[in-house]
């Protein structure tokens, strides 16, 4: 998806889906696109970009990403 720089609901849903896969999120309810504001899209995109650069995540890194997601949620 080359148009991820654009803050749309579709892109937001895509980012959350990919982040959930990378973080191996069990509780999918925290990844509901309705719980995220498009105004904070850039923060979510930054998280996505960082995750895409990592091969593997340690437990503490995963927890840090989940905590960051919690601060971005509405």
Residue pairs with C-beta under 8 A, 6 or more apart in sequence:
1 11
1 14
3 11
4 11
4 14
4 15
4 45
4 48
5 45
7 38
7 41
7 42
8 38
9 33
9 38
11 41
12 33
12 36
12 38
12 41
12 44
13 33
15 44
15 45
15 47
15 48
16 31
16 32
16 33
16 36
16 44
17 31
18 48
18 51
18 52
19 25
19 31
19 44
19 47
19 48
19 51
19 65
19 69
20 28
20 31
22 51
22 52
22 54
22 57
23 51
23 57
23 62
23 65
23 66
24 62
25 31
25 66
30 66
30 69
30 70
30 73
31 69
35 73
35 74
36 44
36 72
36 73
36 74
37 74
40 72
43 72
44 72
47 65
47 68
47 69
47 72
51 57
51 65
54 61
57 65
